[in-house]
Amino acid sequence: MAVTTRERVKRAAVKLFADKGFHGTGIRDLAQEAKLSSASLYHYMGTKEELLAEIMRDSLGALLESAKQAVADVTDPRQRLSRLVALHVTTHARQPKETRVVDHEIGVLSPKARRTVVGLRDEYERLWSDAIADGVREGVFDTAEPTITRIALLEMCNGVARWYSPKGTLGLDALAGHYVRLAMRALGVSDGRHAVS
């Protein structure tokens, strides 16, 4: 399927924002990467901030929908959290530039643009919070600090975007499984009843 000019501009922005940062990326850089003139670039993107906010909304929206589907009708907190960890790891491994932009550039958005993006992020992280809280309540997770544990697990999984290579010795499914086991150990689960399925 042919890539539209609009999509080409977004891909160029993702690459440059991830590599150079939002403030380090100029309009001329974007135009050159997208193979457009600077004058015609605005026709496809609006402002640079609007383009950044759209990339973030698209990325977080897709992650949120995938996460909701992954845990729909799953009652076991271990299973829910295992699926969330595996999804987070594989998404960050497959889309490192998009996730780097979302993770590192949110602070440059204006308050209005930031509200929508933060809302999506909070809704996604609530799935993690709920799984951990349910696991603690049911006695299958053991943590005195559920919020800090959630933040630590997310940070651990976020790091995959910085170093993962498909050329590495560990396949993506095996990597996700290893992260699930690390997460379960952090929550005091060691009986192996947390396979992702």
N, CA, C and O atoms as a DFTB+ gen file, in Angstrom:
788 C
 N C O
     1  1       0.839      -1.183       0.000
     2  2       0.000       0.000       0.000
     3  2       0.885       1.248       0.000
     4  3       1.861       1.327       0.746
     5  1       0.535       2.212      -0.838
     6  2       1.337       3.427      -0.964
     7  2       1.221       4.265       0.309
     8  3       0.153       4.350       0.914
     9  1       2.328       4.879       0.703
    10  2       2.353       5.741       1.882
    11  2       1.909       7.142       1.474
    12  3       2.448       7.715       0.527
    13  1       0.936       7.688       2.179
    14  2       0.474       9.040       1.867
    15  2       1.534      10.060       2.287
    16  3       2.417       9.761       3.092
    17  1       1.433      11.247       1.740
    18  2       2.380      12.309       2.108
    19  2       2.262      12.629       3.590
    20  3       3.263      12.870       4.265
    21  1       1.041      12.630       4.084
    22  2       0.810      12.902       5.506
    23  2       1.525      11.862       6.377
    24  3       2.166      12.208       7.370
    25  1       1.410      10.604       5.999
    26  2       2.078       9.545       6.745
    27  2       3.591       9.680       6.641
    28  3       4.312       9.404       7.600
    29  1       4.065      10.100       5.489
    30  2       5.515      10.295       5.300
    31  2       6.032      11.400       6.228
    32  3       7.121      11.293       6.791
    33  1       5.240      12.452       6.378
    34  2       5.616      13.542       7.289
    35  2       5.660      13.030       8.728
    36  3       6.583      13.357       9.473
    37  1       4.662      12.225       9.126
    38  2       4.635      11.693      10.492
    39  2       5.823      10.761      10.745
    40  3       6.438      10.805      11.810
    41  1       6.134       9.931       9.774
    42  2       7.287       9.026       9.937
    43  2       8.588       9.822      10.059
    44  3       9.458       9.484      10.861
    45  1       8.709      10.866       9.266
    46  2       9.902      11.713       9.340
    47  2       9.997      12.366      10.716
    48  3      11.076      12.445      11.303
    49  1       8.852      12.835      11.223
    50  2       8.824      13.489      12.535
    51  2       9.191      12.512      13.643
    52  3       9.957      12.856      14.543
    53  1       8.653      11.301      13.588
    54  2       8.978      10.290      14.600
    55  2      10.479      10.042      14.620
    56  3      11.094      10.019      15.686
    57  1      11.066       9.856      13.450
    58  2      12.512       9.585      13.357
    59  2      13.320      10.734      13.943
    60  3      14.224      10.515      14.750
    61  1      12.996      11.961      13.537
    62  2      13.778      13.114      13.977
    63  2      13.541      13.446      15.447
    64  3      14.488      13.748      16.173
    65  1      12.286      13.392      15.893
    66  2      11.999      13.688      17.303
    67  2      12.684      12.663      18.207
    68  3      13.176      13.013      19.280
    69  1      12.718      11.406      17.780
    70  2      13.367      10.362      18.585
    71  2      14.877      10.551      18.603
    72  3      15.513      10.369      19.641
    73  1      15.455      10.915      17.457
    74  2      16.912      11.030      17.350
    75  2      17.460      12.362      17.855
    76  3      18.516      12.403      18.486
    77  1      16.736      13.457      17.575
    78  2      17.261      14.801      17.876
    79  2      16.461      15.548      18.930
    80  3      16.884      16.601      19.407
    81  1      15.311      15.006      19.293
    82  2      14.438      15.705      20.222
    83  2      13.557      16.706      19.492
    84  3      13.863      17.121      18.374
    85  1      12.458      17.090      20.137
    86  2      11.513      18.028      19.531
    87  2      12.179      19.366      19.254
    88  3      12.090      19.894      18.145
    89  1      12.853      19.919      20.276
    90  2      13.466      21.232      20.116
    91  2      14.674      21.198      19.181
    92  3      15.029      22.214      18.584
    93  1      15.300      20.033      19.057
    94  2      16.452      19.917      18.167
    95  2      16.083      19.700      16.709
    96  3      16.958      19.670      15.844
    97  1      14.798      19.550      16.433
    98  2      14.322      19.303      15.074
    99  2      13.714      20.571      14.502
   100  3      12.743      21.100      15.043
   101  1      14.279      21.053      13.422
   102  2      13.753      22.248      12.768
   103  2      12.801      21.891      11.639
   104  3      12.735      20.745      11.193
   105  1      12.064      22.902      11.189
   106  2      11.126      22.701      10.075
   107  2      11.887      22.275       8.826
   108  3      11.414      21.428       8.068
   109  1      13.037      22.844       8.613
   110  2      13.835      22.464       7.444
   111  2      14.258      20.991       7.521
   112  3      14.266      20.289       6.510
   113  1      14.611      20.529       8.733
   114  2      14.956      19.105       8.933
   115  2      13.779      18.209       8.559
   116  3      13.938      17.208       7.860
   117  1      12.592      18.591       9.039
   118  2      11.397      17.800       8.761
   119  2      11.100      17.756       7.266
   120  3      10.803      16.698       6.711
   121  1      11.185      18.907       6.630
   122  2      10.907      18.980       5.193
   123  2      11.891      18.109       4.417
   124  3      11.502      17.377       3.507
   125  1      13.154      18.193       4.782
   126  2      14.183      17.411       4.089
   127  2      13.960      15.912       4.286
   128  3      14.053      15.140       3.332
   129  1      13.670      15.502       5.512
   130  2      13.447      14.081       5.807
   131  2      12.200      13.551       5.094
   132  3      12.175      12.403       4.651
   133  1      11.163      14.399       4.987
   134  2       9.918      13.988       4.340
   135  2       9.951      14.201       2.824
   136  3       8.999      13.865       2.121
   137  1      11.068      14.768       2.329
   138  2      11.232      15.051       0.891
   139  2      10.148      16.000       0.375
   140  3       9.499      15.758      -0.643
   141  1       9.983      17.097       1.130
   142  2       9.036      18.154       0.758
   143  2       9.724      19.503       0.883
   144  3      10.780      19.616       1.505
   145  1       9.121      20.520       0.291
   146  2       9.626      21.875       0.515
   147  2       9.100      22.349       1.866
   148  3       8.064      21.878       2.335
   149  1       9.818      23.282       2.488
   150  2       9.379      23.805       3.789
   151  2       8.002      24.438       3.678
   152  3       7.194      24.325       4.600
   153  1       7.725      25.102       2.566
   154  2       6.436      25.776       2.381
   155  2       5.286      24.766       2.320
   156  3       4.230      25.003       2.905
   157  1       5.478      23.656       1.628
   158  2       4.389      22.681       1.484
   159  2       4.240      21.793       2.720
   160  3       3.210      21.142       2.899
   161  1       5.256      21.767       3.562
   162  2       5.212      20.913       4.756
   163  2       4.018      21.261       5.651
   164  3       3.341      20.372       6.166
   165  1       3.765      22.571       5.830
   166  2       2.691      23.010       6.728
   167  2       1.322      22.525       6.279
   168  3       0.422      22.349       7.100
   169  1       1.164      22.309       4.992
   170  2      -0.110      21.814       4.469
   171  2      -0.428      20.430       5.028
   172  3      -1.596      20.061       5.154
   173  1       0.613      19.666       5.362
   174  2       0.430      18.284       5.821
   175  2       0.560      18.103       7.330
   176  3       0.290      17.017       7.842
   177  1       0.968      19.144       8.047
   178  2       1.241      18.921       9.467
   179  2       0.668      19.944      10.429
   180  3       0.632      19.653      11.624
   181  1       0.224      21.095      10.018
   182  2      -0.126      22.134      10.974
   183  2       1.132      22.626      11.643
   184  3       2.150      22.809      10.975
   185  1       1.095      22.849      12.960
   186  2       2.313      23.265      13.654
   187  2       3.124      22.041      14.067
   188  3       2.635      20.911      14.059
   189  1       4.354      22.297      14.421
   190  2       5.223      21.201      14.871
   191  2       4.673      20.570      16.144
   192  3       4.732      19.351      16.304
   193  1       4.140      21.386      17.050
   194  2       3.570      20.843      18.282
   195  2       2.333      19.988      17.991
   196  3       2.152      18.937      18.607
   197  1       1.493      20.421      17.071
   198  2       0.319      19.625      16.707
   199  2       0.726      18.266      16.150
   200  3       0.080      17.252      16.414
   201  1       1.799      18.264      15.380
   202  2       2.310      17.012      14.824
   203  2       2.809      16.093      15.945
   204  3       2.520      14.897      15.945
   205  1       3.556      16.656      16.894
   206  2       4.044      15.879      18.033
   207  2       2.877      15.314      18.843
   208  3       2.881      14.133      19.193
   209  1       1.885      16.145      19.141
   210  2       0.739      15.697      19.933
   211  2      -0.016      14.588      19.216
   212  3      -0.475      13.641      19.855
   213  1      -0.150      14.691      17.902
   214  2      -0.846      13.651      17.143
   215  2      -0.093      12.325      17.195
   216  3      -0.696      11.263      17.354
   217  1       1.228      12.398      17.059
   218  2       2.051      11.186      17.146
   219  2       1.866      10.521      18.511
   220  3       1.709       9.303      18.603
   221  1       1.886      11.330      19.560
   222  2       1.722      10.795      20.911
   223  2       0.338      10.196      21.117
   224  3       0.207       9.115      21.691
   225  1      -0.698      10.893      20.651
   226  2      -2.067      10.383      20.798
   227  2      -2.240       9.069      20.029
   228  3      -2.844       8.122      20.533
   229  1      -1.710       9.023      18.821
   230  2      -1.824       7.795      18.015
   231  2      -1.116       6.627      18.696
   232  3      -1.656       5.524      18.779
   233  1       0.095       6.882      19.181
   234  2       0.902       5.825      19.793
   235  2       0.258       5.324      21.085
   236  3       0.101       4.119      21.284
   237  1      -0.111       6.254      21.956
   238  2      -0.722       5.861      23.232
   239  2      -2.107       5.266      23.030
   240  3      -2.492       4.330      23.731
   241  1      -2.853       5.802      22.080
   242  2      -4.186       5.276      21.800
   243  2      -4.132       3.835      21.334
   244  3      -4.932       3.003      21.762
   245  1      -3.176       3.541      20.448
   246  2      -3.026       2.169      19.954
   247  2      -2.597       1.225      21.074
   248  3      -3.092       0.102      21.171
   249  1      -1.665       1.690      21.926
   250  2      -1.204       0.870      23.047
   251  2      -2.345       0.603      24.026
   252  3      -2.514      -0.518      24.506
   253  1      -3.118       1.634      24.315
   254  2      -4.240       1.494      25.240
   255  2      -5.268       0.494      24.712
   256  3      -5.743      -0.363      25.458
   257  1      -5.607       0.602      23.439
   258  2      -6.596      -0.322      22.871
   259  2      -6.084      -1.764      22.880
   260  3      -6.834      -2.691      23.187
   261  1      -4.810      -1.946      22.543
   262  2      -4.220      -3.284      22.578
   263  2      -4.232      -3.842      23.995
   264  3      -4.501      -5.025      24.203
   265  1      -3.938      -2.977      24.971
   266  2      -3.907      -3.413      26.372
   267  2      -5.307      -3.804      26.850
   268  3      -5.472      -4.811      27.539
   269  1      -6.309      -3.009      26.484
   270  2      -7.683      -3.340      26.880
   271  2      -8.105      -4.689      26.305
   272  3      -8.728      -5.499      26.991
   273  1      -7.761      -4.920      25.048
   274  2      -8.097      -6.199      24.424
   275  2      -7.353      -7.352      25.106
   276  3      -7.910      -8.434      25.293
   277  1      -6.099      -7.111      25.473
   278  2      -5.276      -8.164      26.066
   279  2      -5.811      -8.628      27.416
   280  3      -5.672      -9.799      27.770
   281  1      -6.426      -7.710      28.177
   282  2      -6.882      -8.076      29.524
   283  2      -8.402      -8.215      29.633
   284  3      -8.928      -8.488      30.712
   285  1      -9.096      -8.027      28.524
   286  2     -10.561      -8.140      28.563
   287  2     -10.967      -9.529      29.041
   288  3     -10.456     -10.538      28.553
   289  1     -11.882      -9.571      29.991
   290  2     -12.432     -10.829      30.520
   291  2     -11.390     -11.711      31.221
   292  3     -11.641     -12.896      31.442
   293  1     -10.223     -11.148      31.572
   294  2      -9.215     -11.906      32.322
   295  2      -9.321     -11.486      33.782
   296  3      -9.099     -10.322      34.114
   297  1      -9.656     -12.421      34.642
   298  2      -9.872     -12.080      36.049
   299  2      -8.621     -12.252      36.908
   300  3      -8.440     -11.524      37.884
   301  1      -7.766     -13.196      36.563
   302  2      -6.566     -13.465      37.363
   303  2      -5.598     -12.289      37.236
   304  3      -5.137     -12.004      36.131
   305  1      -5.272     -11.591      38.341
   306  2      -4.375     -10.441      38.275
   307  2      -2.993     -10.788      37.716
   308  3      -2.373      -9.978      37.026
   309  1      -2.515     -12.004      38.021
   310  2      -1.202     -12.412      37.499
   311  2      -1.240     -12.482      35.978
   312  3      -0.314     -12.038      35.298
   313  1      -2.314     -13.041      35.462
   314  2      -2.480     -13.166      34.013
   315  2      -2.600     -11.793      33.365
   316  3      -2.001     -11.531      32.322
   317  1      -3.383     -10.918      34.000
   318  2      -3.560      -9.568      33.443
   319  2      -2.238      -8.816      33.410
   320  3      -1.877      -8.225      32.392
   321  1      -1.516      -8.841      34.531
   322  2      -0.258      -8.106      34.552
   323  2       0.767      -8.736      33.614
   324  3       1.545      -8.022      32.982
   325  1       0.776     -10.044      33.519
   326  2       1.691     -10.723      32.601
   327  2       1.446     -10.267      31.162
   328  3       2.387     -10.009      30.412
   329  1       0.184     -10.173      30.795
   330  2      -0.151      -9.735      29.437
   331  2       0.247      -8.283      29.204
   332  3       0.730      -7.929      28.128
   333  1       0.043      -7.448      30.213
   334  2       0.424      -6.039      30.083
   335  2       1.932      -5.882      29.943
   336  3       2.404      -5.099      29.118
   337  1       2.685      -6.623      30.745
   338  2       4.151      -6.558      30.660
   339  2       4.620      -7.026      29.285
   340  3       5.447      -6.365      28.657
   341  1       4.106      -8.147      28.815
   342  2       4.517      -8.682      27.518
   343  2       4.178      -7.709      26.395
   344  3       4.985      -7.500      25.488
   345  1       2.994      -7.115      26.451
   346  2       2.588      -6.147      25.431
   347  2       3.500      -4.926      25.454
   348  3       3.936      -4.450      24.406
   349  1       3.783      -4.425      26.644
   350  2       4.619      -3.230      26.782
   351  2       6.022      -3.478      26.222
   352  3       6.575      -2.647      25.501
   353  1       6.580      -4.631      26.567
   354  2       7.925      -4.976      26.095
   355  2       7.949      -5.120      24.570
   356  3       8.828      -4.568      23.908
   357  1       6.995      -5.852      24.021
   358  2       7.011      -6.068      22.569
   359  2       6.742      -4.775      21.809
   360  3       7.332      -4.548      20.753
   361  1       5.860      -3.925      22.330
   362  2       5.592      -2.642      21.677
   363  2       6.829      -1.764      21.680
   364  3       7.166      -1.156      20.664
   365  1       7.510      -1.694      22.820
   366  2       8.718      -0.870      22.903
   367  2       9.849      -1.432      22.035
   368  3      10.665      -0.677      21.506
   369  1       9.892      -2.746      21.895
   370  2      10.921      -3.353      21.044
   371  2      10.630      -3.119      19.563
   372  3      11.548      -2.876      18.780
   373  1       9.360      -3.191      19.181
   374  2       8.990      -3.061      17.765
   375  2       8.871      -1.609      17.316
   376  3       9.054      -1.308      16.137
   377  1       8.568      -0.715      18.242
   378  2       8.374       0.698      17.899
   379  2       9.228       1.593      18.809
   380  3       8.700       2.441      19.528
   381  1      10.533       1.397      18.769
   382  2      11.364       2.138      19.731
   383  2      11.326       3.648      19.545
   384  3      11.367       4.392      20.525
   385  1      11.251       4.101      18.323
   386  2      11.262       5.553      18.101
   387  2       9.964       6.202      18.578
   388  3       9.989       7.245      19.230
   389  1       8.835       5.581      18.250
   390  2       7.555       6.132      18.703
   391  2       7.487       6.179      20.221
   392  3       7.084       7.185      20.803
   393  1       7.883       5.087      20.854
   394  2       7.789       5.043      22.311
   395  2       8.798       5.995      22.960
   396  3       8.526       6.553      24.023
   397  1       9.957       6.182      22.327
   398  2      10.929       7.145      22.855
   399  2      10.354       8.561      22.810
   400  3      10.530       9.342      23.746
   401  1       9.667       8.881      21.717
   402  2       9.060      10.206      21.598
   403  2       8.012      10.396      22.698
   404  3       7.997      11.431      23.366
   405  1       7.144       9.410      22.888
   406  2       6.098       9.506      23.910
   407  2       6.719       9.607      25.303
   408  3       6.278      10.413      26.123
   409  1       7.736       8.797      25.571
   410  2       8.331       8.757      26.908
   411  2       9.121      10.015      27.262
   412  3       9.208      10.381      28.434
   413  1       9.704      10.689      26.245
   414  2      10.659      11.766      26.558
   415  2      10.227      13.166      26.153
   416  3      10.824      14.137      26.617
   417  1       9.208      13.311      25.304
   418  2       8.884      14.641      24.792
   419  2       7.573      15.215      25.328
   420  3       7.148      16.286      24.897
   421  1       6.937      14.520      26.252
   422  2       5.639      14.990      26.744
   423  2       5.740      16.360      27.406
   424  3       4.791      17.145      27.369
   425  1       6.878      16.642      28.003
   426  2       7.062      17.910      28.710
   427  2       7.086      19.129      27.823
   428  3       6.930      20.243      28.323
   429  1       7.277      18.966      26.516
   430  2       7.337      20.132      25.627
   431  2       5.951      20.567      25.154
   432  3       5.807      21.642      24.571
   433  1       4.938      19.747      25.398
   434  2       3.587      20.095      24.946
   435  2       2.994      21.213      25.799
   436  3       3.292      21.331      26.987
   437  1       2.155      22.025      25.174
   438  2       1.422      23.050      25.916
   439  2       0.436      22.350      26.852
   440  3       0.086      21.192      26.621
   441  1      -0.017      23.040      27.909
   442  2      -0.925      22.397      28.863
   443  2      -2.152      21.754      28.212
   444  3      -2.549      20.654      28.597
   445  1      -2.752      22.425      27.237
   446  2      -3.955      21.880      26.599
   447  2      -3.650      20.590      25.848
   448  3      -4.373      19.603      25.990
   449  1      -2.586      20.590      25.050
   450  2      -2.210      19.385      24.299
   451  2      -1.765      18.276      25.245
   452  3      -2.017      17.097      24.994
   453  1      -1.108      18.658      26.325
   454  2      -0.595      17.674      27.278
   455  2      -1.722      16.948      28.001
   456  3      -1.599      15.761      28.303
   457  1      -2.824      17.652      28.283
   458  2      -3.938      17.045      29.027
   459  2      -4.462      15.784      28.346
   460  3      -4.680      14.765      29.001
   461  1      -4.662      15.857      27.037
   462  2      -5.190      14.703      26.312
   463  2      -4.206      13.542      26.337
   464  3      -4.594      12.394      26.556
   465  1      -2.937      13.845      26.112
   466  2      -1.904      12.812      26.084
   467  2      -1.750      12.179      27.465
   468  3      -1.682      10.956      27.586
   469  1      -1.695      13.001      28.493
   470  2      -1.570      12.484      29.862
   471  2      -2.801      11.661      30.235
   472  3      -2.688      10.666      30.950
   473  1      -3.965      12.068      29.759
   474  2      -5.179      11.307      30.013
   475  2      -5.092       9.896      29.450
   476  3      -5.476       8.934      30.114
   477  1      -4.584       9.773      28.221
   478  2      -4.400       8.456      27.610
   479  2      -3.371       7.629      28.381
   480  3      -3.572       6.440      28.628
   481  1      -2.265       8.276      28.756
   482  2      -1.221       7.572      29.504
   483  2      -1.747       7.087      30.852
   484  3      -1.472       5.962      31.269
   485  1      -2.511       7.953      31.531
   486  2      -3.051       7.583      32.844
   487  2      -4.051       6.442      32.731
   488  3      -4.088       5.557      33.586
   489  1      -4.867       6.460      31.669
   490  2      -5.839       5.381      31.478
   491  2      -5.121       4.050      31.232
   492  3      -5.543       2.999      31.713
   493  1      -4.032       4.123      30.475
   494  2      -3.232       2.911      30.231
   495  2      -2.599       2.410      31.528
   496  3      -2.672       1.221      31.838
   497  1      -1.981       3.313      32.283
   498  2      -1.308       2.902      33.518
   499  2      -2.300       2.421      34.575
   500  3      -1.938       1.657      35.470
   501  1      -3.565       2.873      34.467
   502  2      -4.587       2.417      35.403
   503  2      -4.832       0.914      35.258
   504  3      -5.162       0.240      36.234
   505  1      -4.671       0.397      34.051
   506  2      -4.811      -1.050      33.856
   507  2      -3.761      -1.799      34.674
   508  3      -4.044      -2.852      35.246
   509  1      -2.546      -1.247      34.723
   510  2      -1.480      -1.831      35.538
   511  2      -1.814      -1.690      37.021
   512  3      -1.694      -2.642      37.791
   513  1      -2.235      -0.482      37.407
   514  2      -2.558      -0.241      38.827
   515  2      -3.656      -1.174      39.309
   516  3      -3.567      -1.736      40.401
   517  1      -4.697      -1.340      38.489
   518  2      -5.816      -2.189      38.882
   519  2      -5.384      -3.646      39.029
   520  3      -5.790      -4.326      39.971
   521  1      -4.561      -4.120      38.098
   522  2      -4.089      -5.510      38.178
   523  2      -3.261      -5.728      39.443
   524  3      -3.421      -6.736      40.132
   525  1      -2.374      -4.777      39.743
   526  2      -1.533      -4.906      40.938
   527  2      -2.385      -4.819      42.201
   528  3      -2.202      -5.610      43.127
   529  1      -3.315      -3.861      42.246
   530  2      -4.177      -3.709      43.430
   531  2      -5.026      -4.959      43.649
   532  3      -5.188      -5.418      44.780
   533  1      -5.563      -5.501      42.569
   534  2      -6.368      -6.725      42.697
   535  2      -5.515      -7.890      43.193
   536  3      -5.958      -8.690      44.017
   537  1      -4.280      -7.974      42.679
   538  2      -3.386      -9.049      43.113
   539  2      -3.013      -8.943      44.572
   540  3      -2.919      -9.957      45.265
   541  1      -2.797      -7.710      45.057
   542  2      -2.483      -7.498      46.471
   543  2      -3.704      -7.871      47.318
   544  3      -3.578      -8.555      48.334
   545  1      -4.881      -7.418      46.893
   546  2      -6.109      -7.694      47.637
   547  2      -6.399      -9.200      47.716
   548  3      -6.876      -9.703      48.733
   549  1      -6.098      -9.906      46.615
   550  2      -6.350     -11.352      46.583
   551  2      -5.224     -12.168      47.213
   552  3      -5.331     -13.388      47.337
   553  1      -4.148     -11.493      47.610
   554  2      -3.045     -12.183      48.260
   555  2      -2.102     -12.918      47.313
   556  3      -1.304     -13.743      47.759
   557  1      -2.181     -12.631      46.007
   558  2      -1.273     -13.292      45.058
   559  2      -0.063     -12.413      44.739
   560  3       0.938     -12.905      44.217
   561  1      -0.147     -11.111      45.049
   562  2       1.000     -10.205      44.925
   563  2       1.383      -9.741      46.322
   564  3       0.534      -9.591      47.201
   565  1       2.659      -9.519      46.505
   566  2       3.158      -9.067      47.797
   567  2       4.034      -7.843      47.578
   568  3       5.208      -7.962      47.227
   569  1       3.450      -6.654      47.792
   570  2       4.228      -5.425      47.724
   571  2       3.617      -4.417      48.687
   572  3       2.402      -4.223      48.717
   573  1       4.476      -3.780      49.471
   574  2       4.007      -2.752      50.400
   575  2       3.795      -1.423      49.681
   576  3       3.127      -0.528      50.199
   577  1       4.372      -1.299      48.475
   578  2       4.300      -0.044      47.727
   579  2       3.815      -0.311      46.301
   580  3       4.629      -0.322      45.377
   581  1       2.523      -0.524      46.100
   582  2       2.014      -0.858      44.766
   583  2       2.307       0.213      43.715
   584  3       2.648      -0.119      42.580
   585  1       2.181       1.491      44.078
   586  2       2.405       2.567      43.107
   587  2       3.857       2.597      42.653
   588  3       4.136       2.693      41.457
   589  1       4.778       2.516      43.600
   590  2       6.203       2.552      43.253
   591  2       6.570       1.304      42.453
   592  3       7.375       1.372      41.524
   593  1       5.986       0.181      42.812
   594  2       6.248      -1.056      42.067
   595  2       5.785      -0.915      40.619
   596  3       6.494      -1.321      39.698
   597  1       4.592      -0.338      40.416
   598  2       4.098      -0.117      39.049
   599  2       5.049       0.779      38.265
   600  3       5.392       0.474      37.123
   601  1       5.470       1.874      38.868
   602  2       6.376       2.808      38.183
   603  2       7.688       2.108      37.836
   604  3       8.214       2.278      36.736
   605  1       8.215       1.322      38.776
   606  2       9.480       0.613      38.545
   607  2       9.345      -0.394      37.405
   608  3      10.241      -0.510      36.569
   609  1       8.232      -1.120      37.370
   610  2       8.028      -2.103      36.309
   611  2       7.902      -1.424      34.948
   612  3       8.468      -1.896      33.961
   613  1       7.163      -0.319      34.893
   614  2       7.022       0.406      33.626
   615  2       8.374       0.941      33.150
   616  3       8.706       0.848      31.968
   617  1       9.145       1.500      34.075
   618  2      10.474       2.020      33.711
   619  2      11.372       0.890      33.201
   620  3      12.108       1.063      32.229
   621  1      11.305      -0.248      33.853
   622  2      12.096      -1.406      33.420
   623  2      11.721      -1.798      31.988
   624  3      12.593      -2.032      31.152
   625  1      10.441      -1.864      31.722
   626  2       9.977      -2.258      30.386
   627  2      10.259      -1.182      29.345
   628  3      10.556      -1.503      28.195
   629  1      10.170       0.093      29.732
   630  2      10.459       1.191      28.802
   631  2      11.873       1.095      28.236
   632  3      12.116       1.449      27.082
   633  1      12.796       0.614      29.056
   634  2      14.201       0.561      28.652
   635  2      14.459      -0.293      27.425
   636  3      15.477      -0.118      26.756
   637  1      13.558      -1.211      27.119
   638  2      13.724      -2.083      25.947
   639  2      13.879      -1.253      24.676
   640  3      14.616      -1.637      23.769
   641  1      13.191      -0.125      24.610
   642  2      13.256       0.735      23.413
   643  2      14.667       1.262      23.173
   644  3      15.019       1.594      22.040
   645  1      15.470       1.341      24.217
   646  2      16.818       1.898      24.072
   647  2      17.848       0.881      23.601
   648  3      18.845       1.257      22.984
   649  1      17.623      -0.406      23.881
   650  2      18.711      -1.343      23.596
   651  2      18.320      -2.556      22.779
   652  3      19.201      -3.224      22.239
   653  1      17.045      -2.871      22.663
   654  2      16.670      -4.118      21.975
   655  2      17.061      -4.096      20.500
   656  3      16.902      -3.087      19.813
   657  1      17.573      -5.227      20.033
   658  2      17.858      -5.407      18.614
   659  2      17.322      -6.765      18.177
   660  3      17.558      -7.764      18.856
   661  1      16.601      -6.822      17.049
   662  2      16.119      -8.120      16.566
   663  2      17.261      -9.059      16.186
   664  3      17.044     -10.252      15.978
   665  1      18.483      -8.516      16.093
   666  2      19.653      -9.341      15.774
   667  2      20.259      -9.982      17.015
   668  3      21.224     -10.740      16.915
   669  1      19.696      -9.681      18.194
   670  2      20.226     -10.220      19.437
   671  2      19.956     -11.708      19.571
   672  3      19.269     -12.311      18.747
   673  1      20.508     -12.284      20.623
   674  2      20.410     -13.738      20.821
   675  2      19.041     -14.183      21.326
   676  3      18.673     -15.348      21.169
   677  1      18.284     -13.268      21.930
   678  2      16.998     -13.624      22.513
   679  2      15.872     -13.112      21.620
   680  3      15.805     -11.920      21.319
   681  1      14.991     -14.015      21.200
   682  2      13.837     -13.619      20.404
   683  2      12.881     -12.770      21.216
   684  3      12.945     -12.748      22.445
   685  1      11.997     -12.073      20.528
   686  2      11.109     -11.136      21.208
   687  2      10.140     -11.834      22.167
   688  3       9.878     -11.318      23.254
   689  1       9.610     -12.987      21.788
   690  2       8.711     -13.717      22.691
   691  2       9.440     -14.170      23.957
   692  3       8.905     -14.087      25.062
   693  1      10.672     -14.650      23.771
   694  2      11.465     -15.087      24.930
   695  2      11.819     -13.898      25.821
   696  3      11.816     -14.005      27.048
   697  1      12.123     -12.767      25.188
   698  2      12.439     -11.558      25.952
   699  2      11.227     -11.120      26.773
   700  3      11.351     -10.822      27.961
   701  1      10.053     -11.084      26.134
   702  2       8.833     -10.694      26.843
   703  2       8.560     -11.648      28.000
   704  3       8.168     -11.217      29.085
   705  1       8.768     -12.952      27.769
   706  2       8.571     -13.936      28.830
   707  2       9.512     -13.715      29.999
   708  3       9.120     -13.869      31.156
   709  1      10.767     -13.349      29.697
   710  2      11.739     -13.081      30.756
   711  2      11.312     -11.866      31.585
   712  3      11.419     -11.874      32.811
   713  1      10.832     -10.834      30.912
   714  2      10.370      -9.641      31.628
   715  2       9.148      -9.961      32.488
   716  3       9.009      -9.429      33.590
   717  1       8.268     -10.822      31.994
   718  2       7.112     -11.240      32.798
   719  2       7.598     -11.911      34.079
   720  3       7.089     -11.630      35.164
   721  1       8.590     -12.805      33.951
   722  2       9.108     -13.481      35.145
   723  2       9.758     -12.489      36.120
   724  3       9.602     -12.619      37.334
   725  1      10.481     -11.507      35.591
   726  2      11.070     -10.474      36.451
   727  2       9.977      -9.694      37.184
   728  3      10.090      -9.427      38.381
   729  1       8.925      -9.336      36.459
   730  2       7.826      -8.585      37.065
   731  2       7.149      -9.399      38.152
   732  3       6.838      -8.878      39.223
   733  1       6.920     -10.673      37.879
   734  2       6.266     -11.517      38.877
   735  2       7.133     -11.671      40.129
   736  3       6.625     -11.664      41.250
   737  1       8.435     -11.808      39.926
   738  2       9.331     -11.919      41.091
   739  2       9.291     -10.630      41.914
   740  3       9.315     -10.669      43.144
   741  1       9.229      -9.493      41.223
   742  2       9.159      -8.204      41.931
   743  2       7.888      -8.101      42.768
   744  3       7.836      -7.365      43.753
   745  1       6.861      -8.851      42.360
   746  2       5.597      -8.831      43.078
   747  2       5.421     -10.053      43.985
   748  3       4.324     -10.325      44.473
   749  1       6.522     -10.785      44.200
   750  2       6.494     -11.893      45.146
   751  2       5.886     -13.173      44.627
   752  3       5.528     -14.049      45.414
   753  1       5.759     -13.305      43.294
   754  2       5.204     -14.531      42.705
   755  2       6.358     -15.399      42.221
   756  3       7.195     -14.950      41.438
   757  1       6.398     -16.630      42.685
   758  2       7.504     -17.499      42.241
   759  2       7.031     -18.902      41.884
   760  3       7.845     -19.811      41.720
   761  1       5.696     -19.083      41.761
   762  2       5.199     -20.442      41.541
   763  2       4.962     -20.787      40.071
   764  3       4.504     -21.883      39.748
   765  1       5.281     -19.834      39.178
   766  2       5.204     -20.133      37.751
   767  2       3.821     -20.080      37.145
   768  3       3.678     -20.371      35.958
   769  1       2.788     -19.721      37.902
   770  2       1.421     -19.717      37.372
   771  2       1.090     -18.343      36.759
   772  3       0.084     -17.731      37.118
   773  1       1.923     -17.872      35.852
   774  2       1.694     -16.549      35.283
   775  2       2.063     -16.510      33.806
   776  3       2.419     -15.454      33.283
   777  1       1.982     -17.636      33.142
   778  2       2.330     -17.658      31.723
   779  2       1.384     -16.769      30.937
   780  3       0.195     -16.671      31.241
   781  1       1.939     -16.120      29.916
   782  2       1.118     -15.284      29.050
   783  2       0.407     -16.195      28.065
   784  3       1.045     -16.977      27.360
   785  1      -0.924     -16.093      28.017
   786  2      -1.669     -16.906      27.058
   787  2      -2.875     -16.125      26.571
   788  3      -3.646     -16.626      25.752
